[in-house]
Amino acid sequence: MDAAEVEFLAEKELVTIIPNFSLDKIYLIGGDLGPFNPGLPVEVPLWLAINLKQRQKCRLLPPDWMDVEKLEQMRDQERKEETFTAVPSPHYMEITKLLLNHASDNIPKADTIRTLIKDLWDTRMAKLRVSADSFVRQQEAHAKLDNLTLMEINTSGAFLTQALNHMYKLRTNLQPSESTQSQDL
């Protein structure tokens, strides 16, 4: 799975919009949406919210967790803990990127939020690198990846898989084969 596919999955997350148009309930395969009434908040998938915003048909409301104080607390907590802490959304990075790229005018303190999310991401990536390094050095057979998001796993997955594959090849080449041992007898 690549980053575009992970972003596609994130676009199914629900966000709140305030439409400036009227429309009865719409029936989609993924579920019913609406009704849409001007000035009344309604939850829709992120992909639809972005589409409506681009057509100037709504105003987006940021998720509750997309607040400077809450993000500062999350970032500080992540820095304190040795293990990965729970994040507000399994797609926090993708949602933030999409909302800030398409609706930054609807998000208060958008630049500060962008910086805080980047700090949180960088802290988590550094932890992941340290964890992977420890995993490889200790020659572990399995690892527990609690509280990692799909995008974080996707970002480091290819590297970690290649590193483990190289280690496996090195180990198998260093071990003496059974046929050479039996000839010595």
Secondary structure, DSSP 8 states (H G I E B T S, - for coil): --HHHHHHHHTTSEEEEEESS-B--EEETTEEE--B-TT--EEEEHHHHHHHHHTT-EEEE--TT--HHHHHHHHHHHHH-SS----SSTTHHHHHHHHHHHHGGGSTTHHHHHHHHHHHHHHHHHHHHHHHHHHHHTT-S----TT--HHHHHHHHHHHHHHHHHHHHHHHHHS--HHHHHHT-
